[in-house]
């Protein structure tokens, strides 16, 4: 079947069976997915998927290595928390997230750095299961919001987030890295210099 015909088929099934049957099928898909904390020995597969995500959104280079994931995802202190989703006995996707703070609402907030589902596992509830797990962890840690950035050209991700009920704003994520970060930092004054 052509890829474009799949949504029509899903819609036709939902109309024929009703919204409850369609919701039951979605729950069954998600229940086949097992989300769990990533293990240190999975650092290489996490690095591979993180680099695949960069490729998917047009970021050139493959900066992730197994060592980088081990250091930043499992080190003390960890820079992010990694979750993986298992489907059919294999890792099918991951999420990296960090607890932070949302000054707009004066509350703890979870920042979702990355979510990625392998192409062969897309449409099988993996992304929804990962997002649900990160949302549950947000609430468990006292967070009041879950936030993330998305590349404007990533139409599939935008539609996925809309289906989850996410609302977009007009904010843009900006940053400095490399030489530009060092140049700005070189202008900082230490506490002793300021006194």
C-alpha positions as CSV (number, residue, x, y, z in Angstrom):
1,X,0.0,0.0,0.0
2,X,1.3,3.5,-0.8
3,X,2.5,5.4,2.3
4,X,0.1,8.3,1.6
5,X,-2.9,5.9,1.7
6,X,-2.2,4.7,5.3
7,X,-3.9,7.7,7.0
8,X,-7.0,7.2,4.9
9,X,-7.1,3.5,5.9
10,X,-6.7,4.4,9.5
11,X,-9.5,7.0,9.2
12,X,-11.8,4.5,7.5
13,X,-11.2,1.9,10.2
14,X,-11.8,4.5,12.9
15,X,-15.1,5.6,11.3
16,X,-16.3,2.1,10.7
17,X,-15.3,0.8,14.2
18,X,-15.9,4.1,16.1
19,X,-13.6,6.1,18.2
20,X,-13.5,3.6,21.1
21,X,-12.2,0.8,18.8
22,X,-9.5,3.1,17.3
23,X,-8.4,4.2,20.8
24,X,-8.2,0.5,21.9
25,X,-6.0,-0.2,18.9
26,X,-3.7,2.7,19.8
27,X,-3.5,1.4,23.4
28,X,-2.7,-2.1,22.1
29,X,0.2,-0.7,20.0
30,X,1.6,1.3,22.9
31,X,1.3,-1.7,25.2
32,X,3.5,-3.8,22.9
33,X,6.2,-1.2,23.5
34,X,8.3,-1.4,26.7
35,X,10.0,1.8,27.8
36,X,12.7,1.5,30.4
37,X,15.9,3.3,31.5
38,X,18.7,2.8,29.1
39,X,21.6,0.6,30.2
40,X,25.3,1.6,30.0
41,X,26.0,-1.2,27.6
42,X,23.5,0.4,25.2
43,X,25.6,3.5,24.8
44,X,26.7,2.5,21.2
45,X,23.1,2.0,20.0
46,X,22.1,5.3,21.6
47,X,24.9,7.1,19.9
48,X,24.0,5.6,16.6
49,X,20.3,6.6,16.9
50,X,21.3,10.2,18.1
51,X,23.5,10.6,15.0
52,X,20.6,9.2,12.9
53,X,18.4,11.9,14.3
54,X,20.9,14.5,13.4
55,X,21.0,13.2,9.9
56,X,17.2,13.1,9.7
57,X,16.9,16.8,10.6
58,X,19.8,17.9,8.5
59,X,22.5,18.5,11.1
60,X,25.8,17.5,9.5
61,X,28.4,15.5,11.3
62,X,28.0,12.6,13.7
63,X,29.2,14.0,17.0
64,X,27.8,11.2,19.2
65,X,30.1,8.4,20.3
66,X,29.4,5.6,22.7
67,X,32.0,7.2,25.1
68,X,30.1,10.6,24.9
69,X,26.8,8.8,25.8
70,X,28.5,6.9,28.6
71,X,30.0,10.1,30.0
72,X,27.1,12.5,29.6
73,X,24.2,10.0,30.0
74,X,25.5,7.8,32.8
75,X,28.3,9.8,34.4
76,X,28.2,11.6,37.7
77,X,26.6,14.0,37.3
78,X,24.7,12.9,34.2
79,X,23.9,15.7,31.7
80,X,20.7,13.9,30.6
81,X,18.6,10.9,31.4
82,X,18.3,8.3,28.6
83,X,15.2,6.1,28.1
84,X,14.8,3.4,25.5
85,X,11.8,1.8,23.9
86,X,11.9,-1.9,23.2
87,X,9.7,-3.4,20.4
88,X,9.8,-6.9,19.2
89,X,12.8,-7.6,21.4
90,X,15.0,-4.8,20.1
91,X,15.7,-1.1,20.9
92,X,13.4,0.8,18.6
93,X,13.8,4.4,19.9
94,X,15.1,6.6,22.6
95,X,14.5,9.8,24.5
96,X,17.1,12.1,26.3
97,X,15.7,14.6,28.8
98,X,16.7,16.8,31.7
99,X,14.8,18.3,34.6
100,X,15.1,22.1,34.6
101,X,13.0,25.1,35.4
102,X,10.4,27.1,33.5
103,X,10.5,30.7,34.6
104,X,7.3,31.5,32.7
105,X,5.3,29.5,35.2
106,X,7.9,29.5,38.1
107,X,8.0,25.7,38.3
108,X,10.1,22.7,37.6
109,X,9.9,21.6,34.0
110,X,11.3,18.7,31.9
111,X,13.3,19.6,28.8
112,X,13.1,16.9,26.2
113,X,16.4,17.1,24.3
114,X,15.8,14.3,21.8
115,X,13.2,11.7,20.9
116,X,13.9,9.3,18.0
117,X,12.1,6.3,16.6
118,X,13.9,4.0,14.1
119,X,12.1,4.2,10.7
120,X,11.0,0.6,10.7
121,X,9.3,1.1,14.1
122,X,7.4,4.3,13.2
123,X,3.6,4.2,13.4
124,X,3.7,1.4,16.0
125,X,3.3,3.5,19.2
126,X,6.9,3.8,20.1
127,X,7.0,7.6,20.0
128,X,3.8,7.9,22.0
129,X,5.1,5.4,24.6
130,X,8.4,7.4,24.9
131,X,6.5,10.7,25.3
132,X,4.1,9.2,27.9
133,X,7.1,7.8,29.9
134,X,8.9,11.2,29.8
135,X,5.6,12.9,30.8
136,X,5.2,10.5,33.7
137,X,8.8,11.1,34.9
138,X,8.1,14.9,34.7
139,X,5.2,14.5,37.1
140,X,7.0,12.1,39.3
141,X,9.8,14.7,39.8
142,X,7.4,17.5,40.5
143,X,7.5,19.1,37.1
144,X,4.6,21.1,35.8
145,X,5.5,21.2,32.1
146,X,7.3,19.2,29.5
147,X,8.9,21.2,26.8
148,X,11.1,20.6,23.7
149,X,12.2,22.2,20.5
150,X,11.5,20.9,17.0
151,X,13.0,21.8,13.7
152,X,10.4,23.6,11.6
153,X,11.2,21.5,8.6
154,X,10.4,18.3,10.5
155,X,6.8,18.0,9.4
156,X,6.4,14.5,10.7
157,X,7.5,15.5,14.2
158,X,5.3,18.6,14.2
159,X,2.2,16.5,13.3
160,X,3.1,13.8,15.9
161,X,3.3,16.5,18.6
162,X,0.0,18.0,17.5
163,X,-1.6,14.6,17.8
164,X,-0.3,14.4,21.3
165,X,-2.0,17.7,22.1
166,X,1.1,19.9,22.2
167,X,0.8,23.6,21.6
168,X,3.5,25.5,19.8
169,X,4.6,29.0,20.5
170,X,6.5,31.6,18.7
171,X,9.7,31.2,20.7
172,X,12.9,30.2,18.9
173,X,15.7,28.3,20.5
174,X,19.0,30.2,20.1
175,X,22.5,29.3,21.2
176,X,26.2,29.7,20.9
177,X,28.8,27.0,20.5
178,X,32.5,26.6,19.7
179,X,34.4,29.8,18.9
180,X,31.4,32.1,19.4
181,X,30.8,30.7,22.9
182,X,34.5,31.1,23.8
183,X,34.5,34.7,22.4
184,X,31.5,35.7,24.5
185,X,33.0,34.0,27.6
186,X,36.3,35.8,27.2
187,X,34.4,39.0,28.0
188,X,33.2,37.7,31.4
189,X,34.6,39.2,34.5
190,X,35.3,37.0,37.5
191,X,34.0,37.9,41.0
192,X,37.4,39.1,42.1
193,X,37.8,41.4,39.0
194,X,34.3,42.9,39.6
195,X,35.0,43.9,43.2
